[in-house]
Amino acid sequence: MTEHRDVATGPPDEYVEAEVHRLLTEDPDVAEQGITVVRRERGLMLYGEVESPHRREEILRRVAERFPDVPITIDIGVIRAQAPTEIEQLP
């Protein structure tokens, strides 16, 4: 699912890119290392995968709150993690 939020007119600099990445990895309520932040001509793109729709929405909310003037394109998918159906036998 891709979302686009375009608020500002100029491209973000590398400091904004680094701040968004730091928020995603260092904020204890987010602590998400599976999201990549890439600077584009008209904003930032966040892509990767998370384990639940709730997690995805929380990331979107936090980034939008912290960086309201940064145009952001979101392409974060949800991994459908399931418990193993068989016991793994090691040799």
N, C-alpha and C positions, 0 to 999 in steps of 0.2 A: 504494500500500500504506500503510495507516494503522496505527500502533502507538500504544498508550497505556500509559504507565508512571505509576502514581499512588502516590507514597510519602508525601508531606507532606499536611497538612490545609489550610493557609492558602494564599491566592493569593500568587504571587511579586510583588515590587514592581518598579518600573521599573528599579532598579539591577540586579537579576538579569536582567531582559530585556536590558539593555544589555551586561551581561557575557557572556551567551550569544552575542549578536550579535558582540561583539568577538572572542570565541573563534573563531567561524566565519570572520570576515574577516581577522583579524590573525595567527592561529597559522599559521606557515609550513607546517606539515604538513596544514593544512586549507585555508586561503586560499580559501574558498568564498563568493562574493558573490551567488550565485543563490538563497540560502535566506532566507526572511523569517521573523522571529521576532515573534509576536504574543502579548500577555498576555491571558489569558482569566480567567474567574472562578475556576476551579480549577487553573490552571497556565499553562504556555506551550504554544503551538502552533508547530511548525516546518514550513514548507511551501515547496515549490519543486521544482526538478529538478536532477539531477546526471548526469554522463556514464556512470556505471557502478554496478552493484550494490556493488562493492568500495568505491567512494567513499562511497556511502550508508551502508554499515556502519561505515566509519571515522568518519564524522561522528557517527553514533549512539553509537558507543563513546566517543568523546572527550567528547561532551556529558554522557553518563551518568557517566563518571569524574569530570568536573569539577563536576557539579551533581547529586550522588546524591539529594538530598532535594527536588528540584524535580519536581513532576508535569509530565510532558511528553507531548504528543500529537504524533506524527510523521506527516506526510503529504508525504513526499519521493519523487517519481517519478524514473524513470531515462529519460533521453533516449537513444534509439537513434541515435547519430550514425554516419553512413556516409560513405565517401569519395564525391566526385562521380563520376557515371557519364559525364558529358560535359564537354568542355572549353568554358569560357565564352568566347565571342567578343565583344570590346568593339568598338563602332563607331568 
